[in-house]
């Protein structure tokens, strides 16, 4: 028996799935020390859309909501 996937309010506009957090590490070398930064972005599990890279997950979440709202506005026009 097949179940219809529920579309979430802030899920991907194309498939309705909630985003997943992708993290990556970057290394920066300065004169006397080495620092590692973790950067984050939100992405549709199927790869339809994604946000830019941010140093905090909250900023990526904010951009995800703006991106979904933009897609919704384009659909209503």
VOKOL-519419 format. One record per residue (C-alpha): chain; residue number from 1; residue in one letter; x, y, z. Coordinates in Angstrom, 3 decimals, always signed. Example, Ala and Ser with C-alpha at 12.3 -4.5 7.8 and 13.67 -1.06 7.14 Angstrom:
<pts>
+------+------+--------+----------+----------+----------+
! gudo ! kefi ! midren !       xx !       yy !       zz !
+------+------+--------+----------+----------+----------+
!    A !    1 !      A !  +12.300 !   -4.500 !   +7.800 !
!    A !    2 !      S !  +13.670 !   -1.060 !   +7.140 !
+------+------+--------+----------+----------+----------+
</pts>
This chain:
<pts>
+------+------+--------+----------+----------+----------+
! gudo ! kefi ! midren !       xx !       yy !       zz !
+------+------+--------+----------+----------+----------+
!    A !    1 !      X !   +0.000 !   +0.000 !   +0.000 !
!    A !    2 !      X !   +1.396 !   +3.386 !   -0.999 !
!    A !    3 !      X !   +1.144 !   +6.397 !   +1.263 !
!    A !    4 !      X !   +1.149 !   +9.936 !   -0.012 !
!    A !    5 !      X !   +4.105 !  +11.957 !   +1.269 !
!    A !    6 !      X !   +3.028 !  +14.856 !   +3.435 !
!    A !    7 !      X !   +4.352 !  +18.228 !   +2.286 !
!    A !    8 !      X !   +5.861 !  +20.232 !   +5.125 !
!    A !    9 !      X !   +5.491 !  +23.989 !   +5.264 !
!    A !   10 !      X !   +9.238 !  +24.535 !   +4.978 !
!    A !   11 !      X !  +10.117 !  +21.382 !   +3.092 !
!    A !   12 !      X !  +11.620 !  +21.361 !   -0.380 !
!    A !   13 !      X !   +9.197 !  +23.074 !   -2.797 !
!    A !   14 !      X !   +9.755 !  +20.319 !   -5.354 !
!    A !   15 !      X !   +9.438 !  +17.156 !   -3.255 !
!    A !   16 !      X !   +8.195 !  +18.308 !   +0.188 !
!    A !   17 !      X !  +10.990 !  +16.667 !   +2.180 !
!    A !   18 !      X !  +12.625 !  +18.452 !   +5.080 !
!    A !   19 !      X !  +16.211 !  +19.640 !   +4.565 !
!    A !   20 !      X !  +19.260 !  +17.922 !   +6.016 !
!    A !   21 !      X !  +22.301 !  +19.650 !   +7.480 !
!    A !   22 !      X !  +25.547 !  +19.172 !   +5.592 !
!    A !   23 !      X !  +28.711 !  +20.056 !   +7.465 !
!    A !   24 !      X !  +32.270 !  +20.479 !   +6.275 !
!    A !   25 !      X !  +35.545 !  +21.483 !   +7.835 !
!    A !   26 !      X !  +38.003 !  +23.995 !   +6.493 !
!    A !   27 !      X !  +41.502 !  +24.596 !   +7.771 !
!    A !   28 !      X !  +43.137 !  +27.968 !   +7.913 !
!    A !   29 !      X !  +46.829 !  +28.412 !   +8.504 !
!    A !   30 !      X !  +48.156 !  +31.557 !  +10.091 !
!    A !   31 !      X !  +51.712 !  +32.418 !  +11.096 !
!    A !   32 !      X !  +51.907 !  +30.368 !  +14.278 !
!    A !   33 !      X !  +48.669 !  +28.400 !  +14.498 !
!    A !   34 !      X !  +46.293 !  +26.241 !  +12.564 !
!    A !   35 !      X !  +42.532 !  +26.646 !  +13.003 !
!    A !   36 !      X !  +39.714 !  +24.394 !  +11.877 !
!    A !   37 !      X !  +36.325 !  +25.886 !  +11.065 !
!    A !   38 !      X !  +33.113 !  +23.940 !  +10.626 !
!    A !   39 !      X !  +30.701 !  +25.315 !   +8.051 !
!    A !   40 !      X !  +27.089 !  +24.283 !   +7.477 !
!    A !   41 !      X !  +24.406 !  +24.372 !   +4.823 !
!    A !   42 !      X !  +20.903 !  +22.955 !   +4.449 !
!    A !   43 !      X !  +20.117 !  +20.807 !   +1.448 !
!    A !   44 !      X !  +17.152 !  +18.868 !   +0.101 !
!    A !   45 !      X !  +17.814 !  +15.115 !   +0.590 !
!    A !   46 !      X !  +17.328 !  +14.604 !   -3.156 !
!    A !   47 !      X !  +19.579 !  +17.559 !   -4.062 !
!    A !   48 !      X !  +16.957 !  +19.875 !   -5.568 !
!    A !   49 !      X !  +18.008 !  +23.048 !   -3.732 !
!    A !   50 !      X !  +20.547 !  +24.034 !   -1.076 !
!    A !   51 !      X !  +21.662 !  +27.114 !   +0.824 !
!    A !   52 !      X !  +25.064 !  +28.768 !   +0.848 !
!    A !   53 !      X !  +27.700 !  +27.759 !   +3.384 !
!    A !   54 !      X !  +27.475 !  +29.449 !   +6.813 !
!    A !   55 !      X !  +29.470 !  +29.287 !  +10.023 !
!    A !   56 !      X !  +26.320 !  +28.702 !  +12.110 !
!    A !   57 !      X !  +23.431 !  +26.281 !  +11.425 !
!    A !   58 !      X !  +20.901 !  +28.940 !  +12.476 !
!    A !   59 !      X !  +21.982 !  +31.225 !   +9.627 !
!    A !   60 !      X !  +21.629 !  +28.388 !   +7.122 !
!    A !   61 !      X !  +18.157 !  +27.663 !   +8.511 !
!    A !   62 !      X !  +17.137 !  +31.294 !   +8.089 !
!    A !   63 !      X !  +18.275 !  +31.289 !   +4.464 !
!    A !   64 !      X !  +16.424 !  +27.992 !   +3.833 !
!    A !   65 !      X !  +13.157 !  +29.578 !   +4.976 !
!    A !   66 !      X !  +13.756 !  +32.606 !   +2.740 !
!    A !   67 !      X !  +14.541 !  +30.348 !   -0.206 !
!    A !   68 !      X !  +11.343 !  +28.312 !   +0.262 !
!    A !   69 !      X !   +9.297 !  +31.510 !   +0.597 !
!    A !   70 !      X !  +10.765 !  +32.785 !   -2.693 !
!    A !   71 !      X !   +9.765 !  +29.575 !   -4.455 !
!    A !   72 !      X !   +6.242 !  +29.839 !   -3.035 !
!    A !   73 !      X !   +5.924 !  +33.442 !   -4.264 !
!    A !   74 !      X !   +7.016 !  +32.416 !   -7.775 !
!    A !   75 !      X !   +4.415 !  +29.615 !   -7.808 !
!    A !   76 !      X !   +1.557 !  +31.958 !   -6.879 !
!    A !   77 !      X !   +2.327 !  +34.506 !   -9.620 !
+------+------+--------+----------+----------+----------+
</pts>
